[in-house]
Amino acid sequence: MSDHPFVHRRRVTWADTDTAQIAYTVRILDFAMDAVEAWWEETIGLSWYAMVVERGLGGPWVHFDADISAPLTPRHSLESAVFVEKVGRSSLSFRVEGTRSDGVASFVAHLTTVFVDRQAWRPISIPDEFLEPITSYRRSVGS
C-alpha cells in the first residue's frame, strides 16, 4: 500500500452549478460520497452497490458535514483525497479533502457510515474481510 491517500479525480461540470455559477452546495456531498465509493471499490475490491445488493449488507450514511473554503466552477477539476478517520465496531468515519485543479483547497467533508443487516436493519460488526484492508490503508496513510 502507498503512503499517499487515495485520490478520486473528476471534472466539475455545468450541471453541478447553481445560479451563482459555482458548484451547488449539496453537490459537495455528492463529490465526497463519490470519492469514498471509488476508494471503497479500490481498497475493498467490491462496489458499494454490490455490497448492498449482492451481499445483503447495508451501509447507510448517518452523518455528514463539510467546511467549504473555496468555490468550485466548471473551470476546475476536483481531486478528493480520502482518509479513514475512525474505525468503530460497526461504523466507519471518513474525511475527504477536496482540492481544485489550481491547487486551492475547496472543502473538507466528514462522513460516517454504519454497517447494518438489511433484513433486521440493525447495526452489525464491520465484516472481517473489510477490516484488514481498511486498517492497513489507515496505517499506511496516517489518517
C-alpha positions, 0 to 999 in steps of 0.5 A: 500500500502507498503512503499517499491517500487515495485520490478520486479525480473528476471534472466539475461540470455545468450541471453541478452549478447553481445560479451563482455559477459555482458548484451547488452546495449539496453537490459537495456531498455528492463529490465526497460520497463519490470519492469514498465509493471509488476508494471503497471499490479500490481498497475493498475490491467490491462496489458499494452497490454490490455490497448492498445488493449482492451481499445483503449488507447495508451501509447507510450514511448517518452523518455528514458535514463539510467546511467549504473554503473555496468555490468550485466552477466548471473551470476546475477539476476536483481531486478528493483525497480520502482518509479513514478517520475512525474505525468503530465496531460497526461504523466507519468515519471518513474525511475527504479533502477536496482540492481544485485543479489550481491547487486551492483547497475547496472543502473538507467533508466528514462522513460516517457510515454504519454497517447494518443487516438489511433484513433486521436493519440493525447495526452489525460488526464491520465484516472481517474481510473489510477490516484488514484492508481498511486498517492497513490503508489507515496505517499506511496513510496516517489518517 
